[in-house]
Every structure is written in C-alpha cells, then in structure tokens.
Amino acid sequence: MPSVSTSPALQPGQSLARGVCRHLRGHNFVSVEELVPAPGLRVDVMALGPKGEIWVIECKSSRADFQTDRKWQGYLDWCDRFFWAVGSDFPLDLLPDDTGLIMADSYDAEILRIGPDRPLPPARRKMVTRKFARHAAIRAQMARDPGFVSAF
C-alpha cells in the first residue's frame, strides 16, 4: 500500500523557500526558514555559507505580496547579501536592481543576480550566527519530539 503524506500543503511562499533552500545546499549553504533576527522582523530564509557569510532571502509569490511588504529594507542590517526569490510568473520590473534575485519553484532555484556584498560588523555577525544556530537546533528538536515546546 502506498504511503500517504500527512504534511500540510505548502503555501506559495513556502514552496519558493523550499526550492531556494535546496538550491543553496548545492552551494554549501545551510538554511533556516522564518527566523526572527529582531522584534518585528521575520525573514523567510536565512542562509549560512561555508565561510560564515549570511544571506537573507525574501520569497514573494505575487505582485500584491511584494507591494504590501514594508519591512524588507530592515532585513539589510542582518545579512551580508539580500535576495528576492520569486516564481517564473513574477513581474521582475518591480524588484530593486541593487538586490539579489533568485528564480525558484518548490523543487529548485537559480540565482539570476547576486546583490551587493554588505559585510556585517563582527559583533552583529556573531549575534546573527548564534540566533541561526539556536533556531536550527530548536527546529531539529521539534522535528524529533512533537511534544517539545520552545520557550522562545
């Protein structure tokens, strides 16, 4: 008998994030989704590279999704590079030219444009890397133990 998946269907932005994370793994980056670097901010994907570089990827599934996002510029203070991840039908002319661009679907992605490198100050890098590690550890423990409740 074939197995039946009990996982919920992914929302459009989550599908883009999955494709992005899969693609970045091929570049030796590890990723987490929905990380909160500071109160009031929640990045769709944060990726940590083999040399400690930190990328933030904001997934936008539609024109309306992009136009209602008022916080993305606040993410620039939390990464070395910033990218948009969009589907093939997204109107690319909406996206700022001085940001990275990733074309994605739920299975893979392709980096079309690398945005400028804005190196984080060392103290900020250390803090973000710790947040990344704690977020990843909490997610891993939640996957292993459905009864686990994070205090954060």
C-alpha positions in Angstrom: 0.0 0.0 0.0 1.5 3.4 -0.9 2.2 5.7 2.0 0.0 8.8 2.4 1.7 12.1 3.3 0.2 13.8 6.3 2.1 17.0 5.8 0.0 20.1 5.0 0.2 21.6 1.6 2.8 24.4 1.2 1.7 28.0 0.8 3.2 29.7 -2.3 5.9 31.5 -0.4 6.8 28.2 1.4 7.2 26.4 -1.9 9.6 29.1 -3.1 11.6 28.8 0.2 11.9 25.1 -0.2 13.3 25.4 -3.7 15.7 28.1 -2.5 16.9 26.1 0.4 17.5 23.1 -1.8 19.5 25.2 -4.3 21.6 26.9 -1.7 22.6 23.5 -0.3 24.3 22.8 -3.6 26.4 25.9 -2.9 27.3 24.6 0.5 25.0 26.9 2.4 22.7 25.7 5.1 19.3 27.4 5.6 16.6 28.0 8.1 13.1 29.4 7.4 11.1 32.0 9.3 14.0 33.3 11.5 13.3 36.4 13.7 16.5 38.4 13.8 14.9 41.3 15.8 11.5 42.0 17.2 9.1 42.9 14.3 11.2 41.2 11.6 10.8 37.7 10.3 12.9 36.6 7.3 11.6 33.9 5.0 15.0 32.2 4.6 18.4 32.9 6.2 21.3 31.0 4.8 24.8 30.5 6.4 27.7 29.9 4.0 30.8 27.9 4.4 32.9 31.0 5.3 30.3 32.4 7.7 28.6 34.6 5.1 24.9 35.3 5.9 22.3 35.7 3.2 18.7 36.7 3.6 16.2 35.6 1.0 12.7 37.1 0.9 10.2 35.0 -1.0 7.5 36.8 -2.9 4.7 34.9 -4.6 2.8 37.8 -6.2 2.7 41.5 -7.0 0.4 42.1 -4.1 2.8 40.1 -1.7 5.7 42.4 -2.8 3.7 45.6 -2.7 2.4 45.0 0.9 5.9 44.3 2.2 7.0 47.3 4.2 9.8 45.7 6.2 12.3 44.3 3.7 14.8 47.1 4.0 15.1 46.4 7.7 16.5 43.0 6.8 19.6 44.6 5.2 21.1 45.2 8.6 21.0 41.4 9.3 22.9 39.9 6.3 25.8 40.2 4.0 23.7 39.8 0.9 19.9 40.2 0.3 17.9 38.4 -2.3 14.4 38.2 -3.6 13.1 34.7 -4.5 10.2 34.7 -7.0 8.4 32.4 -9.3 8.7 32.5 -13.1 5.5 34.5 -13.5 6.5 37.3 -11.1 6.9 40.8 -12.7 10.6 41.3 -12.3 10.5 45.0 -13.0 9.1 45.5 -9.5 12.3 44.4 -7.8 15.1 46.8 -7.0 18.1 46.4 -9.2 20.5 46.7 -6.3 19.3 43.4 -4.7 19.9 39.8 -5.5 17.4 37.8 -7.5 16.6 34.1 -7.4 14.1 32.4 -9.6 12.5 29.5 -7.7 9.8 26.8 -7.6 9.2 24.2 -4.9 11.9 21.9 -6.3 14.9 24.1 -7.1 16.1 27.6 -7.9 18.6 29.5 -9.9 20.5 32.6 -8.8 20.0 35.2 -11.6 21.6 38.2 -9.9 23.9 38.5 -6.8 23.2 41.6 -4.8 26.0 43.8 -3.4 28.1 42.5 -0.5 27.4 44.5 2.7 29.6 42.8 5.3 28.1 42.6 8.7 30.1 44.1 11.6 31.8 41.3 13.6 29.6 41.7 16.7 26.4 41.6 14.6 27.7 38.6 12.7 28.3 36.7 16.0 24.8 37.5 17.2 23.1 36.5 14.0 25.1 33.3 13.8 24.0 32.4 17.3 20.4 33.1 16.5 20.7 30.9 13.4 22.3 28.1 15.4 19.6 28.2 18.2 16.8 28.5 15.6 18.1 25.5 13.7 18.6 23.4 16.9 15.0 24.2 18.1 13.6 23.3 14.7 15.6 20.0 14.8 14.4 19.2 18.3 10.8 20.0 17.3 11.0 17.6 14.4 12.3 14.8 16.7 9.9 15.5 19.6 6.4 16.6 18.6 5.8 17.4 22.3 8.7 19.9 22.5 7.7 23.4 23.3 10.3 26.2 22.8 10.4 29.0 25.4 11.4 31.4 22.6 
